[in-house]
Amino acid sequence: MISPRTTHPTELGLPPGDLWIFGYGSLMWDPGFPYVNWAPALVYGYHRALCIYSNRWRGTADRPGLVLGLDRGGACHGIAFRVAVADVETALEGLWAREMSRRVYQPRMMRARLPDKEVRALTFIADRRHPGYAGKLSTEQTASTVATCCGTRGSNIEYLTRTLDHLAELGVSDHNLLRVLAAVRALPAQGAD
């Protein structure tokens, strides 16, 4: 059952039948739900940004890490997954547990351009009013956080590198994330004398 504390998926006007879900971060390489197929996708009006504090998956309450959100402006390349109608409820329950526990995201149906068509896809947009929204941090601030934080799903640097690796497989170069990674690598080694 989806938690009543969050916006229920039925309030989103989901289309009947199969559901498309747009992933732009860890959902690309670890969707956590069954899907029929996937395709590279592009959404307009939002860009991928390390703008969400993570106090569980990639950080702790004392030392929050940063994870990706869709933030206003620009465009974002990612992956659209088609979930069969029989698996939609299970997929939504998993997504709500993963993405909506803190309500730092706003679930939204958006137009996503696939190579051969356009679909409406469910995605998760950063809620700028939420205290977990980090806003636009400098590259240096972001790199310092990413370099030193770790949570129950692993280190923040692993999250960043896996995302960049997957984008590279799609032929996508995210210049902002690449700048962060370069800044992380330029930092002095942690714990060095």
C-alpha atoms as a printed R data frame, in Angstrom:
    type eleno elety resid chain resno      x      y       z
1   ATOM     1    CA   MET     A     1  0.000  0.000   0.000
2   ATOM     2    CA   ILE     A     2  1.308  3.477  -0.866
3   ATOM     3    CA   SER     A     3  1.723  5.709   2.182
4   ATOM     4    CA   PRO     A     4 -1.149  8.149   2.745
5   ATOM     5    CA   ARG     A     5  1.401 10.777   3.865
6   ATOM     6    CA   THR     A     6  2.396 11.426   0.271
7   ATOM     7    CA   THR     A     7  0.615 12.423  -2.878
8   ATOM     8    CA   HIS     A     8 -1.114  9.289  -4.108
9   ATOM     9    CA   PRO     A     9 -0.302  8.243  -7.681
10  ATOM    10    CA   THR     A    10 -4.009  8.229  -8.570
11  ATOM    11    CA   GLU     A    11 -3.971 12.020  -8.124
12  ATOM    12    CA   LEU     A    12 -1.468 12.365 -10.963
13  ATOM    13    CA   GLY     A    13 -3.853 11.558 -13.793
14  ATOM    14    CA   LEU     A    14 -1.886  8.497 -14.836
15  ATOM    15    CA   PRO     A    15 -2.887  7.233 -18.265
16  ATOM    16    CA   PRO     A    16 -4.558  3.820 -18.373
17  ATOM    17    CA   GLY     A    17 -2.458  0.864 -19.476
18  ATOM    18    CA   ASP     A    18  1.322  0.679 -19.471
19  ATOM    19    CA   LEU     A    19  3.207  3.447 -17.654
20  ATOM    20    CA   TRP     A    20  6.361  5.213 -18.782
21  ATOM    21    CA   ILE     A    21  8.775  6.283 -16.018
22  ATOM    22    CA   PHE     A    22 11.595  8.762 -16.686
23  ATOM    23    CA   GLY     A    23 14.870  8.173 -14.850
24  ATOM    24    CA   TYR     A    24 17.720 10.685 -14.811
25  ATOM    25    CA   GLY     A    25 19.903  9.495 -11.898
26  ATOM    26    CA   SER     A    26 20.113  6.183 -10.084
27  ATOM    27    CA   LEU     A    27 16.832  5.044 -11.636
28  ATOM    28    CA   MET     A    28 18.750  4.780 -14.919
29  ATOM    29    CA   TRP     A    29 21.140  2.135 -13.594
30  ATOM    30    CA   ASP     A    30 19.081  0.732 -10.720
31  ATOM    31    CA   PRO     A    31 15.375  1.153 -11.494
32  ATOM    32    CA   GLY     A    32 14.181 -1.328  -8.871
33  ATOM    33    CA   PHE     A    33 10.992 -2.174 -10.759
34  ATOM    34    CA   PRO     A    34 10.102 -4.558 -13.586
35  ATOM    35    CA   TYR     A    35  9.879 -3.047 -17.054
36  ATOM    36    CA   VAL     A    36  9.129 -4.257 -20.560
37  ATOM    37    CA   ASN     A    37 11.657 -2.102 -22.389
38  ATOM    38    CA   TRP     A    38 13.498  1.184 -22.165
39  ATOM    39    CA   ALA     A    39 14.587  3.955 -24.512
40  ATOM    40    CA   PRO     A    40 16.784  7.043 -24.319
41  ATOM    41    CA   ALA     A    41 14.557 10.014 -23.533
42  ATOM    42    CA   LEU     A    42 14.717 13.786 -23.299
43  ATOM    43    CA   VAL     A    43 12.538 16.103 -21.201
44  ATOM    44    CA   TYR     A    44 12.417 19.877 -21.546
45  ATOM    45    CA   GLY     A    45 12.016 22.549 -18.880
46  ATOM    46    CA   TYR     A    46 14.209 20.859 -16.263
47  ATOM    47    CA   HIS     A    47 17.854 19.889 -15.885
48  ATOM    48    CA   ARG     A    48 19.631 17.271 -13.778
49  ATOM    49    CA   ALA     A    49 21.311 18.759 -10.670
50  ATOM    50    CA   LEU     A    50 22.888 17.548  -7.434
51  ATOM    51    CA   CYS     A    51 20.358 19.627  -5.510
52  ATOM    52    CA   ILE     A    52 18.785 17.206  -2.991
53  ATOM    53    CA   TYR     A    53 20.315 16.465   0.395
54  ATOM    54    CA   SER     A    54 20.449 12.729   1.135
55  ATOM    55    CA   ASN     A    55 20.451 11.771   4.795
56  ATOM    56    CA   ARG     A    56 19.952  8.066   4.190
57  ATOM    57    CA   TRP     A    57 20.939  6.657   0.770
58  ATOM    58    CA   ARG     A    58 24.157  8.650   0.106
59  ATOM    59    CA   GLY     A    59 24.715 10.411   3.412
60  ATOM    60    CA   THR     A    60 23.616 10.543   7.036
61  ATOM    61    CA   ALA     A    61 21.611 12.947   9.196
62  ATOM    62    CA   ASP     A    62 24.907 14.334  10.557
63  ATOM    63    CA   ARG     A    63 26.626 14.440   7.167
64  ATOM    64    CA   PRO     A    64 24.085 14.603   4.335
65  ATOM    65    CA   GLY     A    65 25.230 13.733   0.846
66  ATOM    66    CA   LEU     A    66 23.773 15.029  -2.419
67  ATOM    67    CA   VAL     A    67 21.589 13.235  -4.924
68  ATOM    68    CA   LEU     A    68 20.059 14.298  -8.193
69  ATOM    69    CA   GLY     A    69 16.813 16.100  -8.758
70  ATOM    70    CA   LEU     A    70 15.229 17.698 -11.768
71  ATOM    71    CA   ASP     A    71 15.519 21.453 -11.255
72  ATOM    72    CA   ARG     A    72 13.940 24.239 -13.287
73  ATOM    73    CA   GLY     A    73 15.364 25.253 -16.633
74  ATOM    74    CA   GLY     A    74 17.054 23.550 -19.549
75  ATOM    75    CA   ALA     A    75 16.615 19.959 -20.660
76  ATOM    76    CA   CYS     A    76 17.582 16.539 -19.373
77  ATOM    77    CA   HIS     A    77 18.611 13.329 -21.124
78  ATOM    78    CA   GLY     A    78 17.763 10.108 -19.339
79  ATOM    79    CA   ILE     A    79 15.916  6.845 -19.809
80  ATOM    80    CA   ALA     A    80 12.205  6.141 -20.161
81  ATOM    81    CA   PHE     A    81 11.127  2.729 -18.908
82  ATOM    82    CA   ARG     A    82  7.847  1.176 -20.070
83  ATOM    83    CA   VAL     A    83  6.170 -0.701 -17.223
84  ATOM    84    CA   ALA     A    84  3.468 -3.209 -18.179
85  ATOM    85    CA   VAL     A    85  0.024 -2.449 -16.781
86  ATOM    86    CA   ALA     A    86  0.163 -5.606 -14.633
87  ATOM    87    CA   ASP     A    87  3.308 -4.250 -12.898
88  ATOM    88    CA   VAL     A    88  2.306 -0.589 -12.521
89  ATOM    89    CA   GLU     A    89  0.991 -0.836  -8.950
90  ATOM    90    CA   THR     A    90  4.081 -2.721  -7.751
91  ATOM    91    CA   ALA     A    91  6.385 -0.258  -9.523
92  ATOM    92    CA   LEU     A    92  4.590  2.725  -7.983
93  ATOM    93    CA   GLU     A    93  4.735  1.265  -4.487
94  ATOM    94    CA   GLY     A    94  8.481  0.759  -4.833
95  ATOM    95    CA   LEU     A    95  9.011  4.227  -6.273
96  ATOM    96    CA   TRP     A    96  6.973  5.874  -3.525
97  ATOM    97    CA   ALA     A    97  8.983  4.067  -0.838
98  ATOM    98    CA   ARG     A    98 12.246  5.077  -2.520
99  ATOM    99    CA   GLU     A    99 11.576  8.577  -3.829
100 ATOM   100    CA   MET     A   100  8.704  9.966  -1.769
101 ATOM   101    CA   SER     A   101  9.480  9.028   1.854
102 ATOM   102    CA   ARG     A   102 10.673 12.597   2.626
103 ATOM   103    CA   ARG     A   103  8.483 14.281   0.008
104 ATOM   104    CA   VAL     A   104 11.476 16.245  -1.303
105 ATOM   105    CA   TYR     A   105 10.308 15.425  -4.839
106 ATOM   106    CA   GLN     A   106  7.121 16.323  -6.635
107 ATOM   107    CA   PRO     A   107  5.880 13.465  -8.827
108 ATOM   108    CA   ARG     A   108  4.732 14.727 -12.200
109 ATOM   109    CA   MET     A   109  3.656 13.454 -15.583
110 ATOM   110    CA   MET     A   110  5.803 15.078 -18.261
111 ATOM   111    CA   ARG     A   111  6.290 14.810 -21.988
112 ATOM   112    CA   ALA     A   112  9.387 12.779 -22.801
113 ATOM   113    CA   ARG     A   113 10.831 12.611 -26.310
114 ATOM   114    CA   LEU     A   114 11.975  9.117 -27.297
115 ATOM   115    CA   PRO     A   115 13.895  8.400 -30.526
116 ATOM   116    CA   ASP     A   116 10.710  7.494 -32.417
117 ATOM   117    CA   LYS     A   117  7.837  9.139 -30.498
118 ATOM   118    CA   GLU     A   118  6.766 11.270 -27.582
119 ATOM   119    CA   VAL     A   119  5.225  9.777 -24.432
120 ATOM   120    CA   ARG     A   120  3.905 11.023 -21.114
121 ATOM   121    CA   ALA     A   121  6.184  9.754 -18.372
122 ATOM   122    CA   LEU     A   122  6.144  9.888 -14.601
123 ATOM   123    CA   THR     A   123  9.174 11.595 -13.103
124 ATOM   124    CA   PHE     A   124 10.268 13.229  -9.861
125 ATOM   125    CA   ILE     A   125 11.051 16.950  -9.730
126 ATOM   126    CA   ALA     A   126 12.928 18.710  -6.921
127 ATOM   127    CA   ASP     A   127 10.616 20.578  -4.541
128 ATOM   128    CA   ARG     A   128 12.371 23.913  -4.033
129 ATOM   129    CA   ARG     A   129 10.277 24.638  -0.930
130 ATOM   130    CA   HIS     A   130 11.426 21.495   0.892
131 ATOM   131    CA   PRO     A   131 14.215 21.829   3.511
132 ATOM   132    CA   GLY     A   132 15.973 18.921   1.767
133 ATOM   133    CA   TYR     A   133 16.437 21.061  -1.361
134 ATOM   134    CA   ALA     A   134 20.099 22.135  -1.447
135 ATOM   135    CA   GLY     A   135 19.648 24.743  -4.137
136 ATOM   136    CA   LYS     A   136 22.435 25.767  -6.468
137 ATOM   137    CA   LEU     A   137 25.670 25.015  -4.669
138 ATOM   138    CA   SER     A   138 29.025 25.957  -6.124
139 ATOM   139    CA   THR     A   139 31.041 23.260  -7.852
140 ATOM   140    CA   GLU     A   140 33.491 23.346  -4.941
141 ATOM   141    CA   GLN     A   141 30.752 22.967  -2.290
142 ATOM   142    CA   THR     A   142 29.191 20.107  -4.226
143 ATOM   143    CA   ALA     A   143 32.535 18.356  -4.741
144 ATOM   144    CA   SER     A   144 33.449 18.646  -1.055
145 ATOM   145    CA   THR     A   145 30.151 17.006  -0.069
146 ATOM   146    CA   VAL     A   146 30.279 14.290  -2.727
147 ATOM   147    CA   ALA     A   147 33.888 13.412  -1.852
148 ATOM   148    CA   THR     A   148 33.197 12.773   1.832
149 ATOM   149    CA   CYS     A   149 29.651 11.429   2.237
150 ATOM   150    CA   CYS     A   150 28.375  7.870   2.401
151 ATOM   151    CA   GLY     A   151 24.986  6.324   3.215
152 ATOM   152    CA   THR     A   152 23.201  2.980   3.281
153 ATOM   153    CA   ARG     A   153 23.447  2.569  -0.512
154 ATOM   154    CA   GLY     A   154 27.088  3.525  -0.732
155 ATOM   155    CA   SER     A   155 29.333  6.515  -1.188
156 ATOM   156    CA   ASN     A   156 28.262  9.736  -2.808
157 ATOM   157    CA   ILE     A   157 31.193  9.527  -5.230
158 ATOM   158    CA   GLU     A   158 30.039  6.081  -6.384
159 ATOM   159    CA   TYR     A   159 26.571  7.528  -7.058
160 ATOM   160    CA   LEU     A   160 28.085 10.297  -9.170
161 ATOM   161    CA   THR     A   161 30.452  8.036 -11.115
162 ATOM   162    CA   ARG     A   162 27.801  5.394 -11.819
163 ATOM   163    CA   THR     A   163 25.461  8.090 -13.118
164 ATOM   164    CA   LEU     A   164 28.167  9.545 -15.357
165 ATOM   165    CA   ASP     A   165 29.175  6.070 -16.588
166 ATOM   166    CA   HIS     A   166 25.599  5.302 -17.540
167 ATOM   167    CA   LEU     A   167 25.157  8.647 -19.283
168 ATOM   168    CA   ALA     A   168 28.353  7.964 -21.247
169 ATOM   169    CA   GLU     A   169 26.893  4.623 -22.381
170 ATOM   170    CA   LEU     A   170 23.942  6.613 -23.739
171 ATOM   171    CA   GLY     A   171 26.307  9.051 -25.478
172 ATOM   172    CA   VAL     A   172 25.359 11.882 -23.104
173 ATOM   173    CA   SER     A   173 27.932 14.223 -21.586
174 ATOM   174    CA   ASP     A   174 26.605 16.102 -18.538
175 ATOM   175    CA   HIS     A   175 29.094 18.959 -18.258
176 ATOM   176    CA   ASN     A   176 27.958 20.079 -14.787
177 ATOM   177    CA   LEU     A   177 28.401 16.604 -13.303
178 ATOM   178    CA   LEU     A   178 31.728 16.180 -15.093
179 ATOM   179    CA   ARG     A   179 32.944 19.462 -13.516
180 ATOM   180    CA   VAL     A   180 31.930 18.161 -10.084
181 ATOM   181    CA   LEU     A   181 33.789 14.889 -10.672
182 ATOM   182    CA   ALA     A   182 36.923 16.766 -11.802
183 ATOM   183    CA   ALA     A   183 36.717 18.947  -8.665
184 ATOM   184    CA   VAL     A   184 36.327 15.839  -6.466
185 ATOM   185    CA   ARG     A   185 39.414 14.286  -8.045
186 ATOM   186    CA   ALA     A   186 41.372 17.508  -7.534
187 ATOM   187    CA   LEU     A   187 40.703 17.510  -3.778
188 ATOM   188    CA   PRO     A   188 43.525 16.370  -1.496
189 ATOM   189    CA   ALA     A   189 43.176 12.706  -0.508
190 ATOM   190    CA   GLN     A   190 41.033 12.337   2.605
191 ATOM   191    CA   GLY     A   191 43.060 11.411   5.654
192 ATOM   192    CA   ALA     A   192 46.411 12.120   3.968
193 ATOM   193    CA   ASP     A   193 49.219 13.525   6.132
